[in-house]
């Protein structure tokens, strides 16, 4: 009988822990913000076209999230502005003949969020993806070959997810 009581209490305690760990994440964005404008990110790098590529993925990530409607600035309640500050492509590893087999690509992005209802800039984050969030490696030789374009797409998605999380939940992404 004691064994059954002990098992019951253990199961109840474990269940309580699991339920308490499943609390919902509450958005921190003002409830009056329903529409957001996302103009093309400014490109401060020499890489042509990455500004429109990353902007498209940021917009797509907001559409996937579905909490905010993406609209023109004249109809928006909030505004996200970005500046691409840095694009680096570096050889990372070589084979025995000195031929490059992998690269590291890094993208640094600055983001600014403005509440257009109040006209106040709510926050600004420099170097989104600064330490590692905006970097990845890719192989150009061997079994897991990938293009620079595909590697950039992975970085764009990671940065876009971080931006959406910052806008909706207030989470900073470093």
Secondary structure, DSSP 8 states (H G I E B T S, - for coil): -HHHHHHHHHHHHHHHHHHHHT------S-TT--EEEE---EE-SS-TTHHHHHHHHHHHHHHHH-SSEE--GGG-SEEEEEEEEEEEEEEEEE-TTS-EEEEEEEEEEEEEEEETTTTEEEEEEEEETTTTTTEEEEESSSSSB--HHHHHHHHHHHHHHHHHHHHHH-----
